[in-house]
Amino acid sequence: MTSDATATESTRVEFRHEPAQSRYSLRINEETVGFADYTVTGPDVLFTHVEVDPARRGENLASRLVEQALDDVRTRTELTVVPVCPYVVRWINKHAEYQDLLTRGR
């Protein structure tokens, strides 16, 4: 499990990799507020869906979740990222430093 936990007096933010569910999740104060689903197919990891609790939208949580998930893929695997989810496609297009994940291993 990979985590990125930040604690303040009232907020605890935790990033989790949940391989049994093929999912990365973002929790705030023990509540799941977002997730990124993926599928591994051969040498590729396909990010298929990202969702954030509608009540938490506008807090940049989806961006943080995608960044943490891609950082985990970069450091833990040699898989090539295939963004299927439109949000992940847009996110990678805006962050040139992650575009190498689209072609590594090819």
A tleap script that builds the chain and sets N, CA, C and O, in Angstrom:
source leaprc.protein.ff14SB
mol = sequence {
  NMET THR SER ASP ALA THR ALA THR GLU SER
  THR ARG VAL GLU PHE ARG HIE GLU PRO ALA
  GLN SER ARG TYR SER LEU ARG ILE ASN GLU
  GLU THR VAL GLY PHE ALA ASP TYR THR VAL
  THR GLY PRO ASP VAL LEU PHE THR HIE VAL
  GLU VAL ASP PRO ALA ARG ARG GLY GLU ASN
  LEU ALA SER ARG LEU VAL GLU GLN ALA LEU
  ASP ASP VAL ARG THR ARG THR GLU LEU THR
  VAL VAL PRO VAL CYS PRO TYR VAL VAL ARG
  TRP ILE ASN LYS HIE ALA GLU TYR GLN ASP
  LEU LEU THR ARG GLY CARG
}
set mol.1.N position { 0.841 -1.168 0.000 }
set mol.1.CA position { 0.000 0.000 0.000 }
set mol.1.C position { 0.886 1.231 0.000 }
set mol.1.O position { 1.874 1.294 0.732 }
set mol.2.N position { 0.536 2.201 -0.814 }
set mol.2.CA position { 1.237 3.461 -0.860 }
set mol.2.C position { 0.366 4.494 -0.201 }
set mol.2.O position { -0.842 4.523 -0.435 }
set mol.3.N position { 0.945 5.341 0.615 }
set mol.3.CA position { 0.125 6.382 1.216 }
set mol.3.C position { 0.881 7.684 1.278 }
set mol.3.O position { 2.109 7.714 1.359 }
set mol.4.N position { 0.139 8.733 1.239 }
set mol.4.CA position { 0.649 10.076 1.389 }
set mol.4.C position { -0.269 10.731 2.405 }
set mol.4.O position { -1.336 11.229 2.045 }
set mol.5.N position { 0.125 10.735 3.653 }
set mol.5.CA position { -0.759 11.239 4.701 }
set mol.5.C position { -0.259 12.582 5.192 }
set mol.5.O position { 0.931 12.768 5.447 }
set mol.6.N position { -1.182 13.508 5.319 }
set mol.6.CA position { -0.901 14.823 5.855 }
set mol.6.C position { -1.891 15.059 6.973 }
set mol.6.O position { -3.099 14.962 6.761 }
set mol.7.N position { -1.402 15.365 8.154 }
set mol.7.CA position { -2.303 15.573 9.277 }
set mol.7.C position { -2.247 17.026 9.727 }
set mol.7.O position { -1.170 17.612 9.837 }
set mol.8.N position { -3.395 17.590 9.982 }
set mol.8.CA position { -3.500 18.891 10.623 }
set mol.8.C position { -4.390 18.693 11.830 }
set mol.8.O position { -4.787 17.565 12.124 }
set mol.9.N position { -4.710 19.755 12.529 }
set mol.9.CA position { -5.540 19.625 13.717 }
set mol.9.C position { -6.884 18.979 13.399 }
set mol.9.O position { -7.381 18.180 14.192 }
set mol.10.N position { -7.484 19.311 12.250 }
set mol.10.CA position { -8.831 18.832 11.985 }
set mol.10.C position { -8.959 17.964 10.738 }
set mol.10.O position { -10.016 17.374 10.516 }
set mol.11.N position { -7.922 17.868 9.924 }
set mol.11.CA position { -8.038 17.146 8.661 }
set mol.11.C position { -6.911 16.150 8.511 }
set mol.11.O position { -5.740 16.463 8.730 }
set mol.12.N position { -7.295 14.935 8.129 }
set mol.12.CA position { -6.298 13.917 7.799 }
set mol.12.C position { -6.574 13.467 6.373 }
set mol.12.O position { -7.650 12.954 6.069 }
set mol.13.N position { -5.586 13.665 5.499 }
set mol.13.CA position { -5.703 13.299 4.098 }
set mol.13.C position { -4.808 12.090 3.870 }
set mol.13.O position { -3.639 12.087 4.255 }
set mol.14.N position { -5.370 11.061 3.239 }
set mol.14.CA position { -4.608 9.845 3.002 }
set mol.14.C position { -4.855 9.345 1.580 }
set mol.14.O position { -5.991 9.276 1.111 }
set mol.15.N position { -3.772 9.002 0.920 }
set mol.15.CA position { -3.801 8.418 -0.412 }
set mol.15.C position { -3.530 6.936 -0.244 }
set mol.15.O position { -2.598 6.555 0.465 }
set mol.16.N position { -4.336 6.085 -0.891 }
set mol.16.CA position { -4.150 4.640 -0.771 }
set mol.16.C position { -4.142 3.972 -2.140 }
set mol.16.O position { -4.890 4.342 -3.045 }
set mol.17.N position { -3.273 2.982 -2.257 }
set mol.17.CA position { -3.336 2.087 -3.412 }
set mol.17.C position { -4.011 0.824 -2.917 }
set mol.17.O position { -3.562 0.216 -1.946 }
set mol.18.N position { -5.092 0.426 -3.581 }
set mol.18.CA position { -5.856 -0.752 -3.198 }
set mol.18.C position { -5.824 -1.748 -4.366 }
set mol.18.O position { -6.779 -1.834 -5.137 }
set mol.19.N position { -4.720 -2.500 -4.492 }
set mol.19.CA position { -4.556 -3.372 -5.659 }
set mol.19.C position { -5.640 -4.432 -5.794 }
set mol.19.O position { -5.971 -4.807 -6.919 }
set mol.20.N position { -6.200 -4.925 -4.717 }
set mol.20.CA position { -7.251 -5.940 -4.817 }
set mol.20.C position { -8.493 -5.404 -5.519 }
set mol.20.O position { -9.249 -6.166 -6.121 }
set mol.21.N position { -8.702 -4.090 -5.441 }
set mol.21.CA position { -9.834 -3.442 -6.115 }
set mol.21.C position { -9.413 -2.726 -7.396 }
set mol.21.O position { -10.247 -2.106 -8.056 }
set mol.22.N position { -8.127 -2.803 -7.756 }
set mol.22.CA position { -7.587 -2.065 -8.909 }
set mol.22.C position { -7.984 -0.601 -8.820 }
set mol.22.O position { -8.601 -0.046 -9.729 }
set mol.23.N position { -7.612 0.013 -7.694 }
set mol.23.CA position { -8.081 1.366 -7.402 }
set mol.23.C position { -7.076 2.119 -6.542 }
set mol.23.O position { -6.422 1.549 -5.669 }
set mol.24.N position { -6.974 3.406 -6.811 }
set mol.24.CA position { -6.311 4.341 -5.918 }
set mol.24.C position { -7.426 5.158 -5.274 }
set mol.24.O position { -8.386 5.539 -5.943 }
set mol.25.N position { -7.301 5.426 -3.983 }
set mol.25.CA position { -8.344 6.208 -3.340 }
set mol.25.C position { -7.737 7.347 -2.539 }
set mol.25.O position { -6.574 7.313 -2.137 }
set mol.26.N position { -8.564 8.350 -2.325 }
set mol.26.CA position { -8.191 9.512 -1.532 }
set mol.26.C position { -9.206 9.627 -0.415 }
set mol.26.O position { -10.411 9.706 -0.652 }
set mol.27.N position { -8.696 9.635 0.811 }
set mol.27.CA position { -9.571 9.699 1.983 }
set mol.27.C position { -9.268 10.962 2.775 }
set mol.27.O position { -8.115 11.368 2.918 }
set mol.28.N position { -10.309 11.560 3.274 }
set mol.28.CA position { -10.181 12.712 4.168 }
set mol.28.C position { -10.940 12.371 5.435 }
set mol.28.O position { -12.135 12.077 5.399 }
set mol.29.N position { -10.240 12.415 6.544 }
set mol.29.CA position { -10.832 12.073 7.837 }
set mol.29.C position { -11.565 10.730 7.786 }
set mol.29.O position { -12.709 10.617 8.227 }
set mol.30.N position { -10.885 9.714 7.240 }
set mol.30.CA position { -11.399 8.346 7.181 }
set mol.30.C position { -12.543 8.142 6.194 }
set mol.30.O position { -13.090 7.041 6.124 }
set mol.31.N position { -12.919 9.156 5.435 }
set mol.31.CA position { -13.992 9.034 4.444 }
set mol.31.C position { -13.395 9.067 3.039 }
set mol.31.O position { -12.619 9.964 2.713 }
set mol.32.N position { -13.756 8.092 2.210 }
set mol.32.CA position { -13.291 8.091 0.827 }
set mol.32.C position { -14.005 9.206 0.076 }
set mol.32.O position { -15.234 9.231 0.001 }
set mol.33.N position { -13.222 10.131 -0.481 }
set mol.33.CA position { -13.798 11.266 -1.206 }
set mol.33.C position { -13.495 11.206 -2.695 }
set mol.33.O position { -14.023 12.006 -3.468 }
set mol.34.N position { -12.647 10.262 -3.106 }
set mol.34.CA position { -12.340 10.124 -4.520 }
set mol.34.C position { -11.610 8.829 -4.795 }
set mol.34.O position { -10.989 8.238 -3.912 }
set mol.35.N position { -11.702 8.398 -6.063 }
set mol.35.CA position { -10.986 7.187 -6.442 }
set mol.35.C position { -10.642 7.240 -7.919 }
set mol.35.O position { -11.285 7.930 -8.711 }
set mol.36.N position { -9.604 6.487 -8.262 }
set mol.36.CA position { -9.171 6.322 -9.647 }
set mol.36.C position { -9.067 4.822 -9.896 }
set mol.36.O position { -8.245 4.137 -9.288 }
set mol.37.N position { -9.908 4.321 -10.795 }
set mol.37.CA position { -9.899 2.901 -11.143 }
set mol.37.C position { -8.944 2.657 -12.304 }
set mol.37.O position { -8.762 3.510 -13.173 }
set mol.38.N position { -8.342 1.478 -12.299 }
set mol.38.CA position { -7.420 1.104 -13.368 }
set mol.38.C position { -7.535 -0.381 -13.656 }
set mol.38.O position { -8.089 -1.148 -12.869 }
set mol.39.N position { -6.993 -0.768 -14.811 }
set mol.39.CA position { -6.883 -2.163 -15.210 }
set mol.39.C position { -5.482 -2.368 -15.746 }
set mol.39.O position { -4.985 -1.549 -16.519 }
set mol.40.N position { -4.840 -3.450 -15.347 }
set mol.40.CA position { -3.525 -3.793 -15.886 }
set mol.40.C position { -3.743 -4.840 -16.970 }
set mol.40.O position { -4.347 -5.888 -16.738 }
set mol.41.N position { -3.236 -4.528 -18.162 }
set mol.41.CA position { -3.326 -5.427 -19.302 }
set mol.41.C position { -1.935 -5.549 -19.907 }
set mol.41.O position { -1.453 -4.630 -20.570 }
set mol.42.N position { -1.300 -6.677 -19.674 }
set mol.42.CA position { 0.065 -6.851 -20.180 }
set mol.42.C position { 0.983 -5.789 -19.611 }
set mol.42.O position { 1.066 -5.627 -18.394 }
set mol.43.N position { 1.686 -5.050 -20.493 }
set mol.43.CA position { 2.627 -4.040 -20.021 }
set mol.43.C position { 1.977 -2.678 -19.763 }
set mol.43.O position { 2.673 -1.695 -19.507 }
set mol.44.N position { 0.637 -2.622 -19.830 }
set mol.44.CA position { -0.070 -1.340 -19.719 }
set mol.44.C position { -0.935 -1.273 -18.468 }
set mol.44.O position { -1.482 -2.277 -18.013 }
set mol.45.N position { -1.044 -0.067 -17.926 }
set mol.45.CA position { -2.024 0.220 -16.885 }
set mol.45.C position { -2.994 1.243 -17.476 }
set mol.45.O position { -2.605 2.361 -17.813 }
set mol.46.N position { -4.242 0.850 -17.595 }
set mol.46.CA position { -5.276 1.701 -18.183 }
set mol.46.C position { -6.047 2.379 -17.059 }
set mol.46.O position { -6.690 1.709 -16.251 }
set mol.47.N position { -5.985 3.702 -17.007 }
set mol.47.CA position { -6.777 4.451 -16.036 }
set mol.47.C position { -8.142 4.692 -16.662 }
set mol.47.O position { -8.281 5.463 -17.611 }
set mol.48.N position { -9.152 4.013 -16.108 }
set mol.48.CA position { -10.463 3.948 -16.743 }
set mol.48.C position { -11.492 4.914 -16.172 }
set mol.48.O position { -12.446 5.273 -16.863 }
set mol.49.N position { -11.317 5.339 -14.931 }
set mol.49.CA position { -12.351 6.174 -14.318 }
set mol.49.C position { -11.787 6.904 -13.110 }
set mol.49.O position { -11.091 6.312 -12.284 }
set mol.50.N position { -12.090 8.191 -13.012 }
set mol.50.CA position { -11.755 8.983 -11.830 }
set mol.50.C position { -13.040 9.641 -11.361 }
set mol.50.O position { -13.801 10.195 -12.153 }
set mol.51.N position { -13.263 9.569 -10.071 }
set mol.51.CA position { -14.476 10.167 -9.510 }
set mol.51.C position { -14.169 10.799 -8.163 }
set mol.51.O position { -13.415 10.250 -7.360 }
set mol.52.N position { -14.771 11.969 -7.928 }
set mol.52.CA position { -14.655 12.666 -6.652 }
set mol.52.C position { -16.059 12.965 -6.158 }
set mol.52.O position { -16.952 13.293 -6.940 }
set mol.53.N position { -16.241 12.849 -4.863 }
set mol.53.CA position { -17.526 13.161 -4.243 }
set mol.53.C position { -17.981 14.543 -4.721 }
set mol.53.O position { -17.237 15.514 -4.579 }
set mol.54.N position { -19.188 14.648 -5.284 }
set mol.54.CA position { -19.661 15.943 -5.786 }
set mol.54.C position { -19.595 17.062 -4.746 }
set mol.54.O position { -19.389 18.221 -5.103 }
set mol.55.N position { -19.764 16.736 -3.491 }
set mol.55.CA position { -19.700 17.747 -2.433 }
set mol.55.C position { -18.286 18.278 -2.234 }
set mol.55.O position { -18.109 19.332 -1.623 }
set mol.56.N position { -17.275 17.569 -2.739 }
set mol.56.CA position { -15.870 17.971 -2.564 }
set mol.56.C position { -15.245 18.509 -3.846 }
set mol.56.O position { -14.056 18.826 -3.871 }
set mol.57.N position { -16.032 18.614 -4.901 }
set mol.57.CA position { -15.492 19.129 -6.160 }
set mol.57.C position { -15.068 20.585 -5.974 }
set mol.57.O position { -15.614 21.313 -5.145 }
set mol.58.N position { -14.085 20.980 -6.766 }
set mol.58.CA position { -13.552 22.330 -6.662 }
set mol.58.C position { -12.429 22.449 -5.649 }
set mol.58.O position { -11.900 23.540 -5.436 }
set mol.59.N position { -12.059 21.344 -5.023 }
set mol.59.CA position { -10.983 21.342 -4.025 }
set mol.59.C position { -9.679 20.775 -4.587 }
set mol.59.O position { -8.733 20.531 -3.838 }
set mol.60.N position { -9.628 20.565 -5.911 }
set mol.60.CA position { -8.426 20.056 -6.580 }
set mol.60.C position { -8.094 18.615 -6.176 }
set mol.60.O position { -6.952 18.179 -6.319 }
set mol.61.N position { -9.075 17.887 -5.681 }
set mol.61.CA position { -8.831 16.525 -5.208 }
set mol.61.C position { -8.578 15.550 -6.348 }
set mol.61.O position { -7.724 14.672 -6.222 }
set mol.62.N position { -9.297 15.681 -7.455 }
set mol.62.CA position { -9.077 14.779 -8.587 }
set mol.62.C position { -7.659 14.937 -9.123 }
set mol.62.O position { -7.003 13.948 -9.450 }
set mol.63.N position { -7.192 16.157 -9.214 }
set mol.63.CA position { -5.836 16.399 -9.691 }
set mol.63.C position { -4.805 15.774 -8.762 }
set mol.63.O position { -3.853 15.137 -9.213 }
set mol.64.N position { -4.998 15.957 -7.490 }
set mol.64.CA position { -4.056 15.380 -6.525 }
set mol.64.C position { -4.079 13.859 -6.593 }
set mol.64.O position { -3.030 13.219 -6.519 }
set mol.65.N position { -5.257 13.281 -6.732 }
set mol.65.CA position { -5.397 11.834 -6.819 }
set mol.65.C position { -4.682 11.276 -8.044 }
set mol.65.O position { -3.949 10.292 -7.943 }
set mol.66.N position { -4.891 11.899 -9.197 }
set mol.66.CA position { -4.234 11.441 -10.425 }
set mol.66.C position { -2.723 11.587 -10.302 }
set mol.66.O position { -1.983 10.685 -10.691 }
set mol.67.N position { -2.265 12.695 -9.774 }
set mol.67.CA position { -0.830 12.891 -9.610 }
set mol.67.C position { -0.221 11.811 -8.715 }
set mol.67.O position { 0.814 11.236 -9.054 }
set mol.68.N position { -0.846 11.537 -7.596 }
set mol.68.CA position { -0.328 10.516 -6.674 }
set mol.68.C position { -0.341 9.135 -7.330 }
set mol.68.O position { 0.613 8.370 -7.184 }
set mol.69.N position { -1.417 8.812 -8.051 }
set mol.69.CA position { -1.508 7.510 -8.716 }
set mol.69.C position { -0.408 7.357 -9.763 }
set mol.69.O position { 0.243 6.315 -9.835 }
set mol.70.N position { -0.202 8.391 -10.568 }
set mol.70.CA position { 0.839 8.317 -11.602 }
set mol.70.C position { 2.226 8.264 -10.988 }
set mol.70.O position { 3.102 7.566 -11.498 }
set mol.71.N position { 2.437 8.994 -9.897 }
set mol.71.CA position { 3.723 8.910 -9.205 }
set mol.71.C position { 3.973 7.496 -8.700 }
set mol.71.O position { 5.097 6.999 -8.770 }
set mol.72.N position { 2.926 6.844 -8.190 }
set mol.72.CA position { 3.064 5.475 -7.708 }
set mol.72.C position { 3.393 4.523 -8.851 }
set mol.72.O position { 4.264 3.665 -8.714 }
set mol.73.N position { 2.703 4.670 -9.971 }
set mol.73.CA position { 2.984 3.828 -11.137 }
set mol.73.C position { 4.433 4.034 -11.582 }
set mol.73.O position { 5.127 3.071 -11.907 }
set mol.74.N position { 4.884 5.281 -11.595 }
set mol.74.CA position { 6.257 5.583 -12.036 }
set mol.74.C position { 7.297 4.918 -11.135 }
set mol.74.O position { 8.268 4.342 -11.625 }
set mol.75.N position { 7.096 4.997 -9.831 }
set mol.75.CA position { 8.127 4.507 -8.915 }
set mol.75.C position { 8.025 3.014 -8.625 }
set mol.75.O position { 9.032 2.385 -8.300 }
set mol.76.N position { 6.848 2.442 -8.733 }
set mol.76.CA position { 6.635 1.061 -8.327 }
set mol.76.C position { 6.622 0.075 -9.490 }
set mol.76.O position { 6.788 -1.127 -9.280 }
set mol.77.N position { 6.426 0.573 -10.730 }
set mol.77.CA position { 6.290 -0.341 -11.864 }
set mol.77.C position { 7.072 0.172 -13.069 }
set mol.77.O position { 7.660 1.253 -13.046 }
set mol.78.N position { 7.056 -0.643 -14.118 }
set mol.78.CA position { 7.583 -0.244 -15.426 }
set mol.78.C position { 6.449 -0.163 -16.440 }
set mol.78.O position { 6.697 -0.105 -17.644 }
set mol.79.N position { 5.208 -0.159 -15.962 }
set mol.79.CA position { 4.047 -0.172 -16.848 }
set mol.79.C position { 3.915 1.127 -17.635 }
set mol.79.O position { 4.323 2.197 -17.184 }
set mol.80.N position { 3.337 0.999 -18.819 }
set mol.80.CA position { 3.016 2.152 -19.653 }
set mol.80.C position { 1.605 2.606 -19.297 }
set mol.80.O position { 0.688 1.788 -19.219 }
set mol.81.N position { 1.430 3.894 -19.083 }
set mol.81.CA position { 0.122 4.440 -18.725 }
set mol.81.C position { -0.698 4.669 -19.992 }
set mol.81.O position { -0.223 5.265 -20.959 }
set mol.82.N position { -1.939 4.182 -19.967 }
set mol.82.CA position { -2.902 4.405 -21.047 }
set mol.82.C position { -4.094 5.118 -20.421 }
set mol.82.O position { -4.899 4.490 -19.733 }
set mol.83.N position { -4.215 6.427 -20.652 }
set mol.83.CA position { -5.340 7.159 -20.068 }
set mol.83.C position { -6.602 6.939 -20.898 }
set mol.83.O position { -6.682 7.377 -22.045 }
set mol.84.N position { -7.581 6.262 -20.317 }
set mol.84.CA position { -8.863 6.025 -20.964 }
set mol.84.C position { -9.873 7.064 -20.476 }
set mol.84.O position { -10.666 7.582 -21.263 }
set mol.85.N position { -9.841 7.357 -19.211 }
set mol.85.CA position { -10.728 8.352 -18.605 }
set mol.85.C position { -10.408 9.736 -19.182 }
set mol.85.O position { -9.246 10.141 -19.188 }
set mol.86.N position { -11.414 10.463 -19.662 }
set mol.86.CA position { -11.162 11.794 -20.228 }
set mol.86.C position { -10.453 12.747 -19.262 }
set mol.86.O position { -9.652 13.576 -19.694 }
set mol.87.N position { -10.737 12.638 -17.972 }
set mol.87.CA position { -10.061 13.516 -17.007 }
set mol.87.C position { -8.561 13.226 -16.981 }
set mol.87.O position { -7.751 14.152 -16.960 }
set mol.88.N position { -8.193 11.958 -16.982 }
set mol.88.CA position { -6.772 11.595 -16.955 }
set mol.88.C position { -6.089 12.043 -18.243 }
set mol.88.O position { -4.948 12.505 -18.205 }
set mol.89.N position { -6.767 11.915 -19.378 }
set mol.89.CA position { -6.217 12.390 -20.650 }
set mol.89.C position { -5.901 13.883 -20.548 }
set mol.89.O position { -4.793 14.308 -20.876 }
set mol.90.N position { -6.869 14.676 -20.095 }
set mol.90.CA position { -6.658 16.135 -19.974 }
set mol.90.C position { -5.554 16.452 -18.974 }
set mol.90.O position { -4.735 17.341 -19.211 }
set mol.91.N position { -5.529 15.725 -17.854 }
set mol.91.CA position { -4.536 15.989 -16.813 }
set mol.91.C position { -3.126 15.761 -17.347 }
set mol.91.O position { -2.244 16.597 -17.151 }
set mol.92.N position { -2.912 14.635 -18.020 }
set mol.92.CA position { -1.579 14.349 -18.565 }
set mol.92.C position { -1.217 15.359 -19.652 }
set mol.92.O position { -0.060 15.771 -19.743 }
set mol.93.N position { -2.169 15.760 -20.465 }
set mol.93.CA position { -1.895 16.778 -21.494 }
set mol.93.C position { -1.438 18.096 -20.886 }
set mol.93.O position { -0.653 18.820 -21.498 }
set mol.94.N position { -1.917 18.414 -19.693 }
set mol.94.CA position { -1.544 19.670 -19.013 }
set mol.94.C position { -0.256 19.549 -18.207 }
set mol.94.O position { 0.297 20.561 -17.779 }
set mol.95.N position { 0.226 18.340 -17.997 }
set mol.95.CA position { 1.405 18.119 -17.156 }
set mol.95.C position { 2.455 17.354 -17.958 }
set mol.95.O position { 2.533 16.126 -17.905 }
set mol.96.N position { 3.252 18.105 -18.694 }
set mol.96.CA position { 4.250 17.522 -19.599 }
set mol.96.C position { 5.210 16.577 -18.888 }
set mol.96.O position { 5.719 15.640 -19.505 }
set mol.97.N position { 5.463 16.803 -17.615 }
set mol.97.CA position { 6.408 15.973 -16.880 }
set mol.97.C position { 5.911 14.535 -16.677 }
set mol.97.O position { 6.668 13.680 -16.216 }
set mol.98.N position { 4.648 14.266 -17.016 }
set mol.98.CA position { 4.093 12.917 -16.895 }
set mol.98.C position { 3.900 12.234 -18.250 }
set mol.98.O position { 3.528 11.061 -18.299 }
set mol.99.N position { 4.141 12.935 -19.328 }
set mol.99.CA position { 3.881 12.369 -20.653 }
set mol.99.C position { 4.815 11.232 -21.018 }
set mol.99.O position { 4.484 10.423 -21.885 }
set mol.100.N position { 5.976 11.149 -20.378 }
set mol.100.CA position { 6.876 10.018 -20.642 }
set mol.100.C position { 6.253 8.686 -20.220 }
set mol.100.O position { 6.642 7.636 -20.730 }
set mol.101.N position { 5.294 8.718 -19.296 }
set mol.101.CA position { 4.646 7.490 -18.845 }
set mol.101.C position { 3.813 6.862 -19.968 }
set mol.101.O position { 3.514 5.668 -19.930 }
set mol.102.N position { 3.438 7.676 -20.971 }
set mol.102.CA position { 2.620 7.189 -22.074 }
set mol.102.C position { 3.413 6.333 -23.059 }
set mol.102.O position { 2.830 5.549 -23.807 }
set mol.103.N position { 4.728 6.478 -23.063 }
set mol.103.CA position { 5.543 5.781 -24.070 }
set mol.103.C position { 6.623 4.881 -23.480 }
set mol.103.O position { 7.302 4.173 -24.223 }
set mol.104.N position { 6.794 4.895 -22.166 }
set mol.104.CA position { 7.873 4.059 -21.615 }
set mol.104.C position { 7.564 2.589 -21.860 }
set mol.104.O position { 6.413 2.157 -21.802 }
set mol.105.N position { 8.606 1.848 -22.130 }
set mol.105.CA position { 8.457 0.430 -22.399 }
set mol.105.C position { 8.045 0.123 -23.829 }
set mol.105.O position { 7.869 -1.042 -24.185 }
set mol.106.N position { 7.892 1.137 -24.643 }
set mol.106.CA position { 7.476 0.919 -26.037 }
set mol.106.C position { 8.682 0.956 -26.937 }
set mol.106.O position { 8.552 0.795 -28.151 }
savepdb mol mol.pdb
quit
